[in-house]
Every structure is written in C-alpha cells, then in structure tokens.
Amino acid sequence: MGYFYYRIGMDVEEYDSDQDILDSLSCSILTKSGYKQADLYEDPYYIPERDPLMIQAVEEYINNEKNRNH
C-alpha cells in the first residue's frame, strides 16, 4: 500500500478527495493482512497517511528512488 501513497506523493486530497477509495482500500487490505491498527472497528479515526509504518514505507520508496538516480 505504501507504493500507492508514494506514487501520489501522499497527496490524497488531490488524487482521491471525493471518494476516499485509497484510504478504504488501504484499511481493508491492511486489516485483512493482520494489521489491527488499520481496523476501523477498533480505531474509527485511523488514517493511513498518518500511520508511522505507512510513512516509513513511503520514505523507503523515496530513498530507493534517490539511490537509483545517483
């Protein structure tokens, strides 16, 4: 999921503001993968783009891209 957020630069307002499809998809996939922090029944205020693991994944993609370009 981190890759999708990386590709849009974590800018869900520009790319997904009307429907929240990416957030819904992320919560569904992450929850079914066993990541309980993304379960909206447990935490109705969970937001993927504020999750430290999601941020870390996006930063890793950014760093990998920088390293490939050098």
TIVOZA-309451 format. One record per residue (C-alpha): residue in one letter; x, y, z; residue number from 1. Coordinates in steps of 0.02 Angstrom, whole numbers, plus 50000, padded with zeros to 5 digits. Layout:
TIVOZA-309451
 aa     x     y     z   i
  a     X     Y     Z NUM
...
END
This chain:
TIVOZA-309451
 aa     x     y     z   i
  m 50000 50000 50000   1
  g 50147 50113 50033   2
  y 50186 50112 49848   3
  f 50017 50188 49803   4
  y 50041 50327 49929   5
  y 50218 50353 49865   6
  r 50156 50368 49686   7
  i 50034 50506 49731   8
  g 50158 50592 49847   9
  m 50045 50558 49998  10
  d 49926 50688 49924  11
  v 49758 50603 49944  12
  e 49669 50770 49936  13
  e 49720 50795 49755  14
  y 49702 50617 49693  15
  d 49566 50541 49799  16
  s 49474 50679 49891  17
  d 49298 50644 49833  18
  q 49283 50459 49865  19
  d 49417 50405 49990  20
  i 49443 50248 49888  21
  l 49628 50235 49929  22
  d 49601 50252 50116  23
  s 49459 50125 50112  24
  l 49562 50004 50009  25
  s 49711 50026 50124  26
  c 49609 49995 50281  27
  s 49529 49841 50205  28
  i 49690 49763 50142  29
  l 49792 49805 50295  30
  t 49659 49740 50414  31
  k 49641 49577 50316  32
  s 49830 49561 50319  33
  g 49825 49560 50508  34
  y 49872 49741 50539  35
  k 49748 49777 50678  36
  q 49792 49962 50689  37
  a 49702 49988 50522  38
  d 49541 49907 50581  39
  l 49411 50045 50580  40
  y 49304 49949 50703  41
  e 49448 49958 50827  42
  d 49503 50134 50782  43
  p 49374 50233 50682  44
  y 49496 50378 50669  45
  y 49635 50279 50584  46
  i 49707 50372 50435  47
  p 49833 50276 50328  48
  e 49934 50429 50278  49
  r 49967 50467 50462  50
  d 50019 50290 50506  51
  p 50204 50283 50552  52
  l 50228 50119 50456  53
  m 50147 50192 50301  54
  i 50255 50347 50314  55
  q 50408 50237 50335  56
  a 50362 50134 50181  57
  v 50339 50292 50077  58
  e 50506 50361 50138  59
  e 50591 50198 50089  60
  y 50521 50212 49913  61
  i 50580 50392 49903  62
  n 50755 50345 49965  63
  n 50765 50198 49845  64
  e 50719 50313 49701  65
  k 50852 50438 49753  66
  n 50983 50300 49764  67
  r 50938 50235 49590  68
  n 50958 50408 49517  69
  h 51133 50434 49587  70
END
